[in-house]
Amino acid sequence: MALMDEQPLAELRAWQRKMQQKPTLLGRVTRRVQQRLNALLPEKVHAALTAAIKQMVRGVLFGSTHTTRRPEITASLAEREASVRSTLRYYRNTAAAEGAVTGAGGFLLGLADFPLLLGLKLKFLFDVAALYGHDVHDYTERLFVLHIFQLAFSSQHTRNQVYQRVATWDAYRHTLPTDVQEFDWRAFQQEYRDYIDLAKMAQLVPVIGAAVGAVANYRLLEQLGNTAMNCYRLRRLTAEEPNTLPA
C-alpha cells in the first residue's frame, strides 16, 4: 500500500464499491424497458448498428496506435496522474466545444456528434494508457481500453460483470480471443447507445442543443477519465500486491 498514496487509494476503494453495487430498482426497470425497446428493432437494424460501431471503433483502435505517445516508463504514480489530469482537461474541453458546435448545427450535425465524440473518447484512453506505461500496440492493451469504455458507459448490471474482468486482468487477458472480431460488439454498441441516449437526445433540439451538447460531452469525458484512472490504479495495486483481493 505504501506505493500508492492515501488519496488515490481511497478514491480507488470508493470506485470499487460503486462498480460492485447491485443494480437499483430503477436501474433494473430501465434495463428491462431498454431491452424491450431493442427487441422491437428489426434484426437488420441491430446488424447495421453493430457493424457501424464495430468499424468505427476498430478504425480508432488500430489507427491510434500510430499516433499515440510512447509509454511512460520512469514516472511515479503522482507524475503520471498529473499528466492524465492535464490530458483530460484538454480532451474534456475539446469534447465540450465539439458538442456545442454540433448541437447548435441542428439535427444532422447533432447526429455527427456521435462518431466524433466516440473517436475523442477512444483516443483519450490510448493517451492515458501510454501515460500509465502501457503499450497499446499490444492487442490485449487495446482490449483493456474497450473494457474501460464499457465500465464507464454501461448499465450497473454490465459493470458488475466487466469489473470482475478488469480486477483480475493479468489472469483474464490470457483467456482473451486472439482475434478482435470475436469481441462482443453487439453488446458493446447496445450498452453504449442505451447509456448515452437520454444524455444526448436533447442535443438534437433546436436552441438548447448547443448548451446540452457542451455539458453532456464535458460530463461524459469527466466520467471516462475517472473510470480510466481507477482502472489503471487497480492494475498497479494488484501488480504490486498480487494477493490483494478486490475491495
N, C-alpha and C positions, 0 to 999 in steps of 0.2 A: 504494500500500500504506500510505502514511503516514496515510490517512484511516481506517484500521482498525487498532486496537491489536494488538499481537503475540499476546495470549492468544486473543481471539476469532478471529483469523486462523488460528492454529494449530489451534483446535478445528474451524474450518470445513474446513481441509485434511484433518484426520483423518476427519471425517464424510464428505467427498467420496470418500475412498479406500474407506470402508466401503460407501457406496452403489454403488460401481462394482465391488465384488468379484464374482468368479464364484460361482455357486451351489455350495455344498459337496455332496459325495456324499450326505450325509444330507438336505440340503435338496432335492436332485433326487428322491431316493426318496420323501420326504414329499410332494412336489408331485405325483408320479405317483399315489401312493396316494389323495390327496385328489381328484385328477381322476377316478379310477376310482369313488370313492365318490359323487362328484357325478353321474357318468354313470348311476348306479343309480337316482337320484331321478327320478320321473316329470316330464315337461316341465311339467305343471300346477303342480307344487311349485316348480320353478325360477321359473316365471312369477309365482306368488303372492309368493315371497320377493323377487324383483326389484321387483315393484310396491310391496310394503310398504316396502322400503328406499328406493325412489325417492321415494315420497310423504313418508316420514318426513324424509329429508334435504332435500328441496325445501321442506318446511314450515319447517325450521330456517333454511335458506339465505335464504329470502325474508322470513320473519318477523323474523329477527335484524337485518335491515337497518334496522328501525325502532327497535331497542333498543341498537345498538352505538354506542359513543362516537364523536365526530368524530375524523378523522385527526389525529395529532400532527404538526405541520408543522416546528416550530423546534428540537426537542430534538436533542441529539447522540446518537450511537450508544450511548454508555455510559449516558446517561439513559434512552433507550428500553429498553435491555436490563435495567436495574434495575427499570423498571416492568413489563416482561414477566415477570421472575422473581417479582415480588410477585404479579402476576396468576396466575401458575402455581401458587404456593403456595395461593392461595385456591381455585382450581378443583381442584387435587390433593386438598386436604383435604375439599372438598365431595364429590368423587367417592368418596373412601375411606369417608366417612360413609354415603353413599348405598349403596355396595356392602355395607357391614356390615349396614345395616338390611334390605336386600332379601335378603341372604344368610341372615340369621337368620330370615326370614319363611317359609322353606320353598320348595317348588318353584314355586308360582305367582308369589310375589313375586320369586323369582330370575329368572324369565322377564321380569318387568317391568323388571329392571335394564338389559336390552339397549337399549330406546329411551331410557331416562333417561340412560344413560351416553353414548349417541350424541349426544344433544342437548347435553350438557355439553361434549363434545369440540368440536363444531362452533361453539358459542357462544364457547368459549375461543379458537378460531382466528380468529373475527371480531374479538375484542378485540385479539388480537396483531397482526392486520393493521392495525388503526387505530393502534396504538402505534408501528408501523414507518412510519406515514404514508400508508397505502394506503386508498382509499375503497371499501368493499365494496358501495356502490351500483353500482359499475362491474361489469358482468356478468363480465368476464374476471378480476376480482379474486376473485369468488366461485368461479370455476373453479380459480383458483390454490389457494384453500383446499382444494378437493377433491383437488388433486394432492398437497398436503402430507399430507393424510389418507392417501392411497394410499401415499406413501413410508413413512409411519410404520407402517402395518398391512397390509403385503403380503409375499409371498414375495420372495426375493432376485432371482429372475428378473424379476418385475414391477418391482421397484425399479430395476433396470438400465435398463428402458425409460422409466419415469416420470422418473427423474433427468435423462435427456438432455433431456426437455421443459423441466424446471424450470431446468436450466443454461443454456438458450437461450430463456428465456421471452419476452423482448421481441420476438424474431422469431416464436416459435411462437404467441404469442397472436393474431397476425394471421391464422393459419390455422384458428382455432377456429370451430366452427359457431355461427351466430347464435342457435340455439335450444337451450336446455338439455336439451330432450327427446332431442337427438342424442348426449348424453353416454353412454358405455358403462356403463349402470347394472348390467347383469348381471355384468360382470367386477368392478365395484366391490364389489357385495354378496358375491360368491363369495370374493374375496380376503379381505375383511374378516371374513367368517364363518369361513373356514378358519383365519385367523391367530389369532383370539381363542378358538376353540373349546376348545383344551386349557387355556388360561389361566383360562377362566371355568367350565368344566364342573363342577369340584369345588365351585363356589359353590352348586350345587343340592343338595349332600349335607347332610343334617341335621347339626347340632352344629358341623361345621367350616366351614359355609357363610359365616358372618359374617366369620371371620378371612380366609378365602380371598377373599371379595368385597372387603374393605377393602384387602388387599395388592395384589390384581390391579388394581383400579381406580387405586390410587396409582401403580403402576408404569406402567400404560398412559398415564396423563396425563403422567408424567415423560418417557416416550419421545416423546409427541406434542409436548411443549414443546421438547425438544432438537431434534427434526426441524424444527419451525416456525422456531426461532431461526436455524438454519443455512440454511434456505431463503431467509429474508429477508436474511441476511448475504450469501449468494451473489448475490442480485439487486442488492444495494447495490454489491458489488465489481464486478460486470460492468457496472453503470451508470456507475460512476466510471472504470473502465478497460475500455472496450468490446472491446479486443483481447486481454483476459485470457482464456485458454482454461481450461476446467475442469481441475482438478488430476488 
